Amino acid sequence: MKGASVCNKHGGSAPQVRAKAAIRAEVLAWGLMDGVDDPGETMLRLITQSRRRAEGYAIEMERVVATFPTLQEALVGDTVVVDREGIEHKAGEYVRGLAILESEERDRCFGFSLKAVAAGLKEREVRIAEREAELLATWVREFISDPELGIDQEVAKRVASRHLRALPAA
């Protein structure tokens, strides 16, 4: 039985098994178990979709406004326009609606872009911090092992280990 872990002969026909199997099959159909989306790719996809929608609204608004002698007439006139679905609208309401949709979509796209930039900067800060830590660790190892200092390596490792454990967790 789809979504069930037992066959009909071994309890699969019981109402509670059928109910859980139906839920499990529906969740699997949603694709929730298919894997994890990369946040960076998702952000780029959202930015692209948002930008395309904003451009689409702008193109449609320009098309409608171009049929009027002035923007003022497009916004306040009693002229009726027919949209792509064949529905009639007063031009002013249609143009105002398009202007609002375009503005909101551009704001949304800008917000997505800011978040993407911030995410990239945070990742870069982490890489820089990791590199600095590697450089410091290399320097400490080389400093301690310098024969001119005459430091016993085993003693140095024990002392360094003790001091590192005493540091507060980040």
One Martini backbone bead per residue (centre of mass of N, CA, C, O) as a GRO file, in nm:
protein
  170
    1MET     BB    1   0.097   0.036   0.023
    2LYS     BB    2   0.089   0.359  -0.010
    3GLY     BB    3   0.283   0.474   0.273
    4ALA     BB    4   0.326   0.197   0.384
    5SER     BB    5   0.487  -0.068   0.600
    6VAL     BB    6   0.239  -0.257   0.528
    7CYS     BB    7   0.038  -0.497   0.439
    8ASN     BB    8  -0.284  -0.613   0.421
    9LYS     BB    9  -0.213  -0.895   0.568
   10HIS     BB   10  -0.041  -0.706   0.808
   11GLY     BB   11  -0.250  -0.436   0.870
   12GLY     BB   12  -0.306  -0.233   0.618
   13SER     BB   13  -0.639  -0.225   0.654
   14ALA     BB   14  -0.633  -0.051   0.879
   15PRO     BB   15  -0.743   0.259   0.951
   16GLN     BB   16  -0.482   0.377   1.084
   17VAL     BB   17  -0.291   0.287   0.855
   18ARG     BB   18  -0.433   0.432   0.623
   19ALA     BB   19  -0.408   0.719   0.738
   20LYS     BB   20  -0.097   0.730   0.765
   21ALA     BB   21  -0.039   0.659   0.467
   22ALA     BB   22  -0.176   0.906   0.343
   23ILE     BB   23   0.003   1.116   0.477
   24ARG     BB   24   0.277   1.011   0.383
   25ALA     BB   25   0.213   1.031   0.077
   26GLU     BB   26   0.158   1.338   0.073
   27VAL     BB   27   0.433   1.435   0.178
   28LEU     BB   28   0.596   1.304  -0.050
   29ALA     BB   29   0.452   1.466  -0.281
   30TRP     BB   30   0.570   1.749  -0.186
   31GLY     BB   31   0.898   1.706  -0.141
   32LEU     BB   32   1.027   1.720   0.158
   33MET     BB   33   1.248   1.468   0.106
   34ASP     BB   34   1.441   1.562  -0.145
   35GLY     BB   35   1.583   1.799   0.016
   36VAL     BB   36   1.807   2.077   0.013
   37ASP     BB   37   1.817   2.403  -0.022
   38ASP     BB   38   2.003   2.651  -0.136
   39PRO     BB   39   2.011   2.965  -0.015
   40GLY     BB   40   2.154   3.111  -0.248
   41GLU     BB   41   1.973   3.009  -0.479
   42THR     BB   42   1.708   3.109  -0.363
   43MET     BB   43   1.779   3.409  -0.356
   44LEU     BB   44   1.835   3.439  -0.661
   45ARG     BB   45   1.554   3.351  -0.752
   46LEU     BB   46   1.395   3.574  -0.606
   47ILE     BB   47   1.529   3.812  -0.743
   48THR     BB   48   1.457   3.739  -1.033
   49GLN     BB   49   1.151   3.725  -1.004
   50SER     BB   50   1.110   4.012  -0.896
   51ARG     BB   51   1.237   4.166  -1.132
   52ARG     BB   52   1.045   4.055  -1.353
   53ARG     BB   53   0.783   4.161  -1.234
   54ALA     BB   54   0.856   4.461  -1.231
   55GLU     BB   55   0.903   4.479  -1.537
   56GLY     BB   56   0.621   4.389  -1.622
   57TYR     BB   57   0.467   4.622  -1.492
   58ALA     BB   58   0.615   4.849  -1.645
   59ILE     BB   59   0.539   4.764  -1.932
   60GLU     BB   60   0.233   4.776  -1.895
   61MET     BB   61   0.218   5.071  -1.808
   62GLU     BB   62   0.343   5.190  -2.065
   63ARG     BB   63   0.131   5.081  -2.260
   64VAL     BB   64  -0.113   5.228  -2.138
   65VAL     BB   65  -0.004   5.523  -2.126
   66ALA     BB   66   0.054   5.547  -2.440
   67THR     BB   67  -0.269   5.583  -2.508
   68PHE     BB   68  -0.213   5.864  -2.385
   69PRO     BB   69  -0.135   6.197  -2.384
   70THR     BB   70  -0.128   6.169  -2.062
   71LEU     BB   71  -0.082   6.078  -1.741
   72GLN     BB   72  -0.328   6.214  -1.620
   73GLU     BB   73  -0.536   6.070  -1.803
   74ALA     BB   74  -0.458   5.782  -1.714
   75LEU     BB   75  -0.538   5.835  -1.404
   76VAL     BB   76  -0.837   6.020  -1.435
   77GLY     BB   77  -0.981   5.898  -1.646
   78ASP     BB   78  -1.276   5.731  -1.804
   79THR     BB   79  -1.121   5.533  -1.937
   80VAL     BB   80  -1.117   5.217  -2.093
   81VAL     BB   81  -0.956   4.909  -2.030
   82VAL     BB   82  -0.811   4.607  -2.164
   83ASP     BB   83  -0.704   4.326  -2.068
   84ARG     BB   84  -0.573   4.013  -2.139
   85GLU     BB   85  -0.861   3.885  -2.027
   86GLY     BB   86  -1.095   4.109  -2.111
   87ILE     BB   87  -1.098   4.318  -1.882
   88GLU     BB   88  -1.250   4.595  -1.759
   89HIS     BB   89  -1.099   4.924  -1.689
   90LYS     BB   90  -1.012   5.182  -1.537
   91ALA     BB   91  -0.730   5.334  -1.606
   92GLY     BB   92  -0.646   5.462  -1.335
   93GLU     BB   93  -0.665   5.204  -1.163
   94TYR     BB   94  -0.469   5.034  -1.329
   95VAL     BB   95  -0.222   5.217  -1.310
   96ARG     BB   96  -0.207   5.234  -1.003
   97GLY     BB   97  -0.179   4.930  -0.959
   98LEU     BB   98   0.083   4.897  -1.118
   99ALA     BB   99   0.251   5.099  -0.953
  100ILE     BB  100   0.229   4.945  -0.687
  101LEU     BB  101   0.341   4.673  -0.776
  102GLU     BB  102   0.613   4.775  -0.874
  103SER     BB  103   0.707   4.907  -0.610
  104GLU     BB  104   0.687   4.655  -0.428
  105GLU     BB  105   0.875   4.475  -0.601
  106ARG     BB  106   1.126   4.656  -0.581
  107ASP     BB  107   1.146   4.644  -0.275
  108ARG     BB  108   1.173   4.338  -0.256
  109CYS     BB  109   1.427   4.313  -0.431
  110PHE     BB  110   1.603   4.491  -0.252
  111GLY     BB  111   1.580   4.317   0.003
  112PHE     BB  112   1.701   4.062  -0.117
  113SER     BB  113   1.971   4.193  -0.198
  114LEU     BB  114   2.064   4.277   0.083
  115LYS     BB  115   2.067   3.989   0.199
  116ALA     BB  116   2.271   3.873   0.000
  117VAL     BB  117   2.502   4.062   0.069
  118ALA     BB  118   2.512   4.003   0.372
  119ALA     BB  119   2.571   3.701   0.342
  120GLY     BB  120   2.839   3.738   0.189
  121LEU     BB  121   2.984   3.904   0.408
  122LYS     BB  122   2.970   3.696   0.634
  123GLU     BB  123   3.126   3.476   0.489
  124ARG     BB  124   3.384   3.643   0.453
  125GLU     BB  125   3.438   3.693   0.754
  126VAL     BB  126   3.479   3.396   0.822
  127ARG     BB  127   3.716   3.340   0.631
  128ILE     BB  128   3.904   3.549   0.757
  129ALA     BB  129   3.905   3.437   1.046
  130GLU     BB  130   4.017   3.159   0.969
  131ARG     BB  131   4.283   3.262   0.847
  132GLU     BB  132   4.386   3.408   1.099
  133ALA     BB  133   4.395   3.153   1.276
  134GLU     BB  134   4.596   2.997   1.103
  135LEU     BB  135   4.828   3.203   1.123
  136LEU     BB  136   4.853   3.202   1.430
  137ALA     BB  137   4.910   2.901   1.465
  138THR     BB  138   5.164   2.896   1.294
  139TRP     BB  139   5.324   3.101   1.457
  140VAL     BB  140   5.320   2.955   1.728
  141ARG     BB  141   5.461   2.696   1.635
  142GLU     BB  142   5.721   2.835   1.530
  143PHE     BB  143   5.798   2.979   1.788
  144ILE     BB  144   5.817   2.730   1.980
  145SER     BB  145   6.025   2.569   1.770
  146ASP     BB  146   6.247   2.754   1.823
  147PRO     BB  147   6.573   2.686   1.910
  148GLU     BB  148   6.653   2.958   2.049
  149LEU     BB  149   6.451   2.916   2.296
  150GLY     BB  150   6.444   2.618   2.426
  151ILE     BB  151   6.170   2.465   2.407
  152ASP     BB  152   5.974   2.227   2.526
  153GLN     BB  153   5.731   2.080   2.337
  154GLU     BB  154   5.559   1.927   2.549
  155VAL     BB  155   5.526   2.159   2.745
  156ALA     BB  156   5.400   2.360   2.543
  157LYS     BB  157   5.147   2.189   2.478
  158ARG     BB  158   5.034   2.174   2.767
  159VAL     BB  159   5.012   2.477   2.820
  160ALA     BB  160   4.842   2.554   2.573
  161SER     BB  161   4.605   2.366   2.633
  162ARG     BB  162   4.529   2.487   2.907
  163HIS     BB  163   4.472   2.779   2.799
  164LEU     BB  164   4.257   2.706   2.588
  165ARG     BB  165   4.051   2.575   2.792
  166ALA     BB  166   4.022   2.858   2.958
  167LEU     BB  167   3.869   2.969   2.745
  168PRO     BB  168   3.603   3.116   2.637
  169ALA     BB  169   3.331   3.062   2.477
  170ALA     BB  170   3.196   3.191   2.171
   0.00000   0.00000   0.00000
